[in-house]
Amino acid sequence: MQPEQALKAITPKATDFSQWYVDVVRKAELMDYAPVKGFMVIRPYGYRIWELIQAELDARFRASGHENAYFPLLIPQSLLEREAAHVQGFSPEVAWVTRGGSEELAEPLAVRPTSETIIGAMYARWVQSYRDLPLLINQWANVVRWEKATRPFLRTTEFLWQEGHTVHRTAEEAQAEARRMLDIYRETAESLLAVPVVAGVKSAGERFAGAVDTYTIEALMSDGRALQAGTSHFLGQNFSRAFDIRFLDEDGQEKFGWTTSWGTSTRLIGALIMVHGDDRGLRLPPRVAPVQVVVVPIAAGPRGPEVLEAARALTRELEAVARVRLDDRPEYTPGYKYNDWEMRGVPLRVEIGPRDVDAGTVVLARRDVGTKETVPRAGVREAVAARLEAVQQELLEQARRFRDSHTYPITREADMEAYGFRGFFAGDWCGEEACAQAVKERHGITIRCLPFGEEPQGSGCIVCGRPARARAWWARAY
Amino acid sequence: MQPEQALKAITPKATDFSQWYVDVVRKAELMDYAPVKGFMVIRPYGYRIWELIQAELDARFRASGHENAYFPLLIPQSLLEREAAHVQGFSPEVAWVTRGGSEELAEPLAVRPTSETIIGAMYARWVQSYRDLPLLINQWANVVRWEKATRPFLRTTEFLWQEGHTVHRTAEEAQAEARRMLDIYRETAESLLAVPVVAGVKSAGERFAGAVDTYTIEALMSDGRALQAGTSHFLGQNFSRAFDIRFLDEDGQEKFGWTTSWGTSTRLIGALIMVHGDDRGLRLPPRVAPVQVVVVPIAAGPRGPEVLEAARALTRELEAVARVRLDDRPEYTPGYKYNDWEMRGVPLRVEIGPRDVDAGTVVLARRDVGTKETVPRAGVREAVAARLEAVQQELLEQARRFRDSHTYPITREADMEAYGFRGFFAGDWCGEEACAQAVKERHGITIRCLPFGEEPQGSGCIVCGRPARARAWWARAY
């Protein structure tokens, strides 16, 4: 395929955002559709992004005292039904195993949609004394939720995630844990993915099934819709009572534990694409880019071998400071390669041709802002490291500016229309689910969260006008 | 629990090896039984061992040019049935999803028992030209096989593994890949797990369903039974024809690709336990030990705080050279702690008491050989690093000596009896499945492999006496 064709094949964002998204994820070879409806394959380029996200989260979980473990994929129906609110929330989405080998099973087994129940059953055995607490475990796993409408990375029948499950001695400790893990999600979204988020608590209608409080981070995509990027739940004693997680406290009393759970998933890759991508394709923040630097030799003509040798030496040198790849494919022109790697979102391109070899220079091209500059070959390592850091910061700044300029303080629901119902709407809320439900039905807009530290501004509920109990951020969401 | 009780609770190996194994995996908290029969939970201590195995294998896969990806858990029945020998081998073991949400599925979906079929379907799309080859992908995943008799880590209904799947231009390249990956398994078993293995090819009756050749590494457990610890398959064109994986070669001809697959699993943890464990519990090789060094302060009495402070400083210093843990639990005696960490297989214990503080020494106790020595506090980092290396080598040597002294060259099947049918029996084989089958029926002994480079010794087939075509290693296996 020629470069112009490749570019033409990506639908412009402004024309059809959904089609742009699908074009980008497929052409950049992040994923492909599987033979079963609703399932996808995560291809190596996409999976590498997930591994980089995993490495960062895993290090942070470990540093905060958590250990990894692995629990069974299949959950007996009776166990799934033990916590009433939980089963009501999840049962419409469950895939059931009913046959094993040649036999019908006496009890159907759920393919885990989430693991509070099976983990709760195990924790009831492991927790005996206050000395066993806190119990801090995380699991990296696949889960299945039978979804009607799916979209690559954002909503698929199977997805990869991590789920943390903890037990604590007191409600305060469990609340602190739930908040601490949300902080880790927020920091990771911002520092690794360059995706700014707003953190807060969910309204009752948007809570996780079985939770007392659900905390969330919400990001704004470049089409003005919100994406829930990670949630952390304070589960109170709902699951410890349902699963009998009790411990003998220091005071000699037997008590129920206080539990939390928290998770984030391959959905983060969707956020990355929709926050940073443009009409040329992906734009990846360096810290999460599988290839941070691509070296493209301009090696046609008689001096080709010499240039290629210089490009190889350059690549070897840059390996000390970055994830670098040399594109020495002889069958493509430099122009084709530029477009190809831009489409794949590689943050920095290094070009080297005969004139650079003579002058002792190389050309650095930034994917984020499209600038090119000539730098001395001698200082190239430092220049590359500095530019990568600059790209990381610039992408976060661009996203922050977009988010801030698309966050609208409003006093009445009708104010949303002027902005085409796109963006975050910050408005007072009376606290009644009826008002939230009415906005959802009228405009498909939901309360994304009640941001921490924000107070009602005094204009009254944007829906009913009555005195407000909270400040809420509302948006259409993925 | 008091130390003596803890020790008594492990059944001696000589009394009942199976019960010893179960006692060790549960008491060392490597695993626990799940609420569904045949499933297990991998607890943090066991999962950390798996992570260390993963890290080593993953680095070796990457260094040899492989990338990770992720394919769907559920496989349509029609896809699973596309390769005839494959479906025949696996269908008795498949768990089926027949319901999703509230609807019965039109076509049942298999929970993957292995992924050749779904990956083959995707490769047919991705492979077009010889330039797309070789295609070298690995997946870390869970799989489900409906087993009747299960045993922790060795055979469970669900297990964790990696499965590599590659496509090549020629049969020779694919064969070389299959052998290269087996080498990686062999090297990892020996250098990381200190488990010596014999590498060879499977006889036709023991091949992977759908393979042309199956290569294997086989280890000898300390009860004299063999364990298959990793397999690598040359699949010829069986799967590329079934799934239509074709490419346009440089000569302009359209050809079917040549494929391989290779896998190893959490079963390796079972090998580790059964090769190195003793009546006191686990003995972990340092390279795969979650805790390599435990520091135990002898801190009772008036000088307790001072000793504890010295133990803390020592721990911090040792963190630079090892995965170290300080056991400062006030509720247990040093003696209890010694037994507890020995049971968990920690390779090296460092004891520090008031006399050590005064003398500027510490005591090092090795788990592998049970020796204790006093070393100067000043050189403790170097001493610890050297002892860990010594433990790693000693465990490999012990396992090698055991394996070699339990490998019996024989000329007749009847010779096996003198050894209680335990150990590896190296004997000539005529190559007829009927002879292999007869030995299996009579003694539960199978051909584990035809080791690379071994030739018939001239005594004739150990079963029928006819001229031999191969040298085979036979054993009872897990």
Interface residues (C-beta under 8 A of the other chain):
Chain A: D32 A34 P35 V36 F39 M40 V41 I42 R43 P44 Y47 R48 W50 E51 E67 N68 A69 Y70 F71 P72 L73 L74 I75 P76 L79 P92 E93 V94 A95 W96 V97 T98 R99 G100 G101 S102 P108 L109 V111 I118 A121 M122 R125 W126 R131 I137 A141 N142 V144 W146 T157 E158 L160 E331
Chain B: D32 A34 P35 V36 F39 M40 V41 I42 R43 P44 Y47 R48 W50 E51 E67 N68 A69 Y70 F71 P72 L73 L74 I75 P76 L79 P92 E93 V94 A95 W96 V97 T98 R99 G100 G101 S102 P108 L109 V111 I118 A121 M122 R125 W126 R131 I137 A141 N142 V144 W146 T157 E158 L160 E331
